[in-house]
Amino acid sequence: MTRQAREQFFATLAMLLTLAAGGAFVGSLSGGLLVPITAVLVMAYAKGRFIVLDFMELRASRGVLKSALLAWPAVLLSLALVRAATVSLIG
């Protein structure tokens, strides 16, 4: 592993840990409100994007696999947002 690759790895790892801690903090204080839940879901997508692009080494690639792997968490998190919005409107 080159020095540049090691630095990029640790930078990405630090960003993932920061997003995880931030998501946990915001989620614990959300109180069921829609805006903090949306923020947590956006942070979750950012973490998934970092994992797909950096840890799966798909940042430089082009193709259907990269698009599909980025679309999958977007679809799931969109469904989670719709569920949270529905619950906040109904209840």
Backbone as CSV, one residue per row, in Angstrom:
resi,resn,N_x,N_y,N_z,CA_x,CA_y,CA_z,C_x,C_y,C_z
1,MET,0.846,-1.165,0.000,0.000,0.000,0.000,0.896,1.234,0.000
2,THR,0.634,2.119,-0.930,1.430,3.336,-1.013,1.017,4.321,0.076
3,ARG,1.836,5.307,0.248,1.558,6.317,1.280,0.267,7.063,0.966
4,GLN,0.071,7.413,-0.289,-1.135,8.133,-0.693,-2.383,7.273,-0.473
5,ALA,-2.309,6.001,-0.810,-3.444,5.104,-0.607,-3.750,4.937,0.878
6,ARG,-2.715,4.847,1.694,-2.901,4.716,3.141,-3.551,5.979,3.710
7,GLU,-3.104,7.144,3.263,-3.690,8.394,3.729,-5.149,8.511,3.312
8,GLN,-5.455,8.118,2.076,-6.840,8.153,1.618,-7.699,7.170,2.411
9,PHE,-7.154,6.007,2.713,-7.874,5.016,3.509,-8.214,5.567,4.887
10,PHE,-7.237,6.162,5.560,-7.479,6.690,6.902,-8.409,7.903,6.863
11,ALA,-8.318,8.712,5.822,-9.238,9.846,5.697,-10.668,9.366,5.508
12,THR,-10.861,8.360,4.674,-12.192,7.807,4.464,-12.703,7.134,5.729
13,LEU,-11.853,6.416,6.408,-12.247,5.771,7.663,-12.642,6.812,8.707
14,ALA,-11.893,7.890,8.801,-12.233,8.960,9.740,-13.573,9.594,9.384
15,MET,-13.819,9.782,8.099,-15.091,10.359,7.667,-16.250,9.420,7.994
16,LEU,-16.057,8.120,7.777,-17.102,7.149,8.105,-17.389,7.123,9.599
17,LEU,-16.356,7.148,10.415,-16.558,7.153,11.860,-17.238,8.438,12.326
18,THR,-16.878,9.566,11.722,-17.522,10.835,12.052,-18.996,10.816,11.672
19,LEU,-19.295,10.309,10.479,-20.691,10.221,10.055,-21.484,9.264,10.939
20,ALA,-20.868,8.165,11.343,-21.553,7.213,12.215,-21.846,7.832,13.579
21,ALA,-20.856,8.505,14.157,-21.063,9.148,15.457,-22.081,10.285,15.350
22,GLY,-21.983,11.054,14.286,-22.951,12.142,14.079,-24.354,11.632,13.872
23,GLY,-24.483,10.552,13.110,-25.802,9.956,12.900,-26.393,9.411,14.189
24,ALA,-25.569,8.793,15.000,-26.037,8.277,16.286,-26.451,9.422,17.202
25,PHE,-25.674,10.498,17.215,-25.986,11.644,18.063,-27.284,12.321,17.624
26,VAL,-27.404,12.596,16.334,-28.608,13.252,15.821,-29.822,12.332,15.989
27,GLY,-29.627,11.046,15.732,-30.733,10.099,15.887,-31.213,9.992,17.319
28,SER,-30.301,10.082,18.269,-30.707,9.979,19.670,-31.461,11.216,20.133
29,LEU,-31.226,12.343,19.500,-31.904,13.578,19.876,-33.073,13.928,18.965
30,SER,-33.400,13.061,18.006,-34.403,13.413,17.001,-35.799,13.537,17.580
31,GLY,-36.149,12.668,18.503,-37.481,12.726,19.089,-38.585,12.432,18.101
32,GLY,-38.262,11.741,17.019,-39.276,11.395,16.032,-39.603,12.503,15.048
33,LEU,-38.868,13.610,15.070,-39.112,14.698,14.136,-38.553,14.346,12.763
34,LEU,-39.149,14.902,11.747,-38.814,14.512,10.376,-37.458,15.062,9.912
35,VAL,-37.101,16.281,10.288,-35.850,16.886,9.817,-34.624,16.127,10.336
36,PRO,-34.546,15.806,11.637,-33.383,15.018,12.084,-33.347,13.618,11.477
37,ILE,-34.503,13.021,11.270,-34.528,11.700,10.637,-34.005,11.795,9.217
38,THR,-34.373,12.843,8.508,-33.860,13.063,7.155,-32.347,13.255,7.177
39,ALA,-31.849,14.003,8.157,-30.403,14.218,8.272,-29.674,12.896,8.515
40,VAL,-30.239,12.051,9.361,-29.620,10.749,9.627,-29.627,9.889,8.362
41,LEU,-30.701,9.929,7.601,-30.759,9.141,6.366,-29.778,9.661,5.319
42,VAL,-29.582,10.963,5.256,-28.592,11.527,4.334,-27.183,11.098,4.748
43,MET,-26.923,11.106,6.056,-25.618,10.639,6.542,-25.430,9.154,6.242
44,ALA,-26.491,8.382,6.341,-26.406,6.951,6.035,-26.086,6.744,4.558
45,TYR,-26.693,7.556,3.677,-26.365,7.431,2.252,-24.917,7.823,1.987
46,ALA,-24.446,8.864,2.655,-23.049,9.279,2.475,-22.101,8.166,2.899
47,LYS,-22.423,7.487,4.007,-21.578,6.366,4.440,-21.600,5.247,3.409
48,GLY,-22.771,4.927,2.896,-22.863,3.890,1.872,-22.104,4.252,0.612
49,ARG,-22.146,5.519,0.251,-21.420,5.982,-0.941,-19.913,5.854,-0.747
50,PHE,-19.425,6.238,0.440,-18.000,6.080,0.734,-17.589,4.610,0.664
51,ILE,-18.407,3.742,1.200,-18.076,2.314,1.191,-18.028,1.781,-0.228
52,VAL,-19.034,2.128,-1.034,-19.070,1.633,-2.415,-17.899,2.179,-3.219
53,LEU,-17.646,3.465,-3.107,-16.621,4.072,-3.957,-15.203,3.770,-3.490
54,ASP,-14.960,3.815,-2.193,-13.585,3.696,-1.711,-13.222,2.284,-1.281
55,PHE,-14.020,1.675,-0.428,-13.641,0.366,0.082,-13.885,-0.750,-0.927
56,MET,-14.849,-0.559,-1.821,-15.048,-1.539,-2.887,-14.248,-1.163,-4.136
57,GLU,-13.529,-0.060,-4.049,-12.641,0.425,-5.108,-13.352,0.611,-6.443
58,LEU,-14.512,1.249,-6.406,-15.272,1.506,-7.623,-15.266,2.977,-8.014
59,ARG,-14.439,3.768,-7.351,-14.425,5.205,-7.644,-14.022,5.487,-9.098
60,ALA,-13.048,4.786,-9.622,-12.552,5.050,-10.976,-13.278,4.235,-12.043
61,SER,-14.117,3.326,-11.635,-14.767,2.462,-12.623,-16.025,3.114,-13.175
62,ARG,-16.411,2.634,-14.338,-17.661,3.038,-14.965,-18.434,1.778,-15.279
63,GLY,-19.707,1.825,-15.059,-20.485,0.656,-15.400,-21.769,0.572,-14.609
64,VAL,-22.480,-0.483,-14.904,-23.786,-0.696,-14.313,-23.665,-1.076,-12.833
65,LEU,-22.633,-1.826,-12.476,-22.473,-2.272,-11.097,-22.331,-1.088,-10.146
66,LYS,-21.538,-0.115,-10.517,-21.348,1.066,-9.671,-22.672,1.805,-9.497
67,SER,-23.395,1.998,-10.581,-24.678,2.686,-10.513,-25.685,1.909,-9.668
68,ALA,-25.703,0.606,-9.837,-26.639,-0.218,-9.078,-26.305,-0.205,-7.592
69,LEU,-25.019,-0.266,-7.269,-24.621,-0.252,-5.864,-24.859,1.100,-5.206
70,LEU,-24.867,2.178,-5.967,-25.189,3.486,-5.414,-26.696,3.714,-5.352
71,ALA,-27.436,3.093,-6.260,-28.890,3.252,-6.279,-29.563,2.442,-5.183
72,TRP,-28.988,1.299,-4.824,-29.608,0.424,-3.829,-29.821,1.122,-2.485
73,PRO,-28.797,1.731,-1.873,-29.074,2.426,-0.604,-29.971,3.645,-0.793
74,ALA,-29.907,4.292,-1.958,-30.776,5.441,-2.199,-32.243,5.019,-2.191
75,VAL,-32.545,3.895,-2.804,-33.925,3.393,-2.825,-34.371,3.009,-1.424
76,LEU,-33.541,2.263,-0.712,-33.910,1.836,0.641,-34.077,3.020,1.579
77,LEU,-33.187,3.996,1.509,-33.291,5.154,2.386,-34.452,6.058,1.988
78,SER,-34.792,6.098,0.715,-35.982,6.839,0.284,-37.245,6.194,0.846
79,LEU,-37.289,4.868,0.821,-38.433,4.171,1.412,-38.506,4.428,2.922
80,ALA,-37.370,4.469,3.584,-37.355,4.773,5.015,-37.847,6.193,5.274
81,LEU,-37.489,7.128,4.404,-37.954,8.508,4.552,-39.461,8.600,4.328
82,VAL,-39.959,7.885,3.331,-41.402,7.870,3.085,-42.130,7.291,4.291
83,ARG,-41.590,6.233,4.867,-42.208,5.645,6.048,-42.207,6.622,7.222
84,ALA,-41.084,7.310,7.431,-40.992,8.262,8.532,-41.967,9.435,8.320
85,ALA,-42.080,9.896,7.089,-43.012,10.985,6.786,-44.452,10.543,6.995
86,THR,-44.762,9.321,6.588,-46.111,8.794,6.766,-46.453,8.648,8.248
87,VAL,-45.515,8.139,9.011,-45.744,7.982,10.452,-45.904,9.333,11.130
88,SER,-45.124,10.336,10.729,-45.243,11.644,11.359,-46.552,12.345,10.975
89,LEU,-47.044,12.078,9.773,-48.319,12.690,9.350,-49.518,11.997,9.987
90,ILE,-49.453,10.678,10.095,-50.569,9.921,10.655,-50.612,10.036,12.170
91,GLY,-49.443,9.859,12.788,-49.415,9.797,14.246,-48.907,11.035,14.797
